[in-house]
Amino acid sequence: MKVGDCVRIHGLYVLNDLMATADSFCETTGRWEVKIPDGSIKAINPENLALVVGAELGQDCTADADADVVLDE
């Protein structure tokens, strides 16, 4: 995963299935800071993020839409 990638949050009750954009990675906490649809930034563990496959450049990853995802297990 890299900055700017479109991801889907999973395994978190309140944020489950939201699409987000990877904003930065915090080495100290080991979490990705992602921008969710309401514009806020959330710090999420990598195991709770799935990279969205085939996201087109310029796609609005903050919109909650269906997409194919890859879970890193």
URTAZI-V586463 format. One record per pair of residues at least 12 apart in sequence whose ideal C-beta (glycine too) atoms are under 7 Angstrom apart, sorted by the first residue. I is the first residue (numbers start at 0). J is the second residue. D is the distance in whole Angstrom. If there is no record, write none. Layout:
BEGIN
((I:J:D) (I:J:D))
END
This chain:
BEGIN
((0:21:6) (0:31:7) (0:48:7) (0:50:6) (1:21:7) (2:21:6) (2:22:7) (2:23:6) (3:20:7) (3:21:6) (4:21:5) (4:50:6) (5:18:6) (5:20:6) (5:51:4) (5:54:4) (5:58:6) (5:60:4) (6:19:5) (6:21:6) (6:33:6) (6:48:5) (6:49:6) (6:50:6) (6:51:6) (7:49:5) (7:51:6) (7:66:7) (7:68:5) (8:43:6) (8:47:6) (8:48:6) (9:47:6) (9:49:6) (10:47:5) (11:47:5) (14:35:7) (14:41:7) (17:35:5) (17:36:6) (17:63:6) (18:51:7) (18:60:5) (18:61:7) (18:62:6) (18:63:6) (18:64:6) (18:66:7) (19:33:4) (19:34:6) (19:35:5) (19:60:6) (19:61:7) (20:33:6) (20:34:5) (20:60:5) (20:61:6) (21:33:6) (22:34:5) (22:40:6) (25:42:7) (28:42:6) (30:42:4) (30:43:6) (30:44:6) (31:43:5) (31:45:6) (31:48:6) (34:61:6) (35:61:7) (36:61:4) (36:62:7) (36:63:6) (49:68:4) (49:69:6) (49:70:5) (50:68:7) (50:69:5) (51:66:5) (51:68:6) (52:67:5) (52:68:7) (52:69:5) (53:67:6) (54:66:7))
END
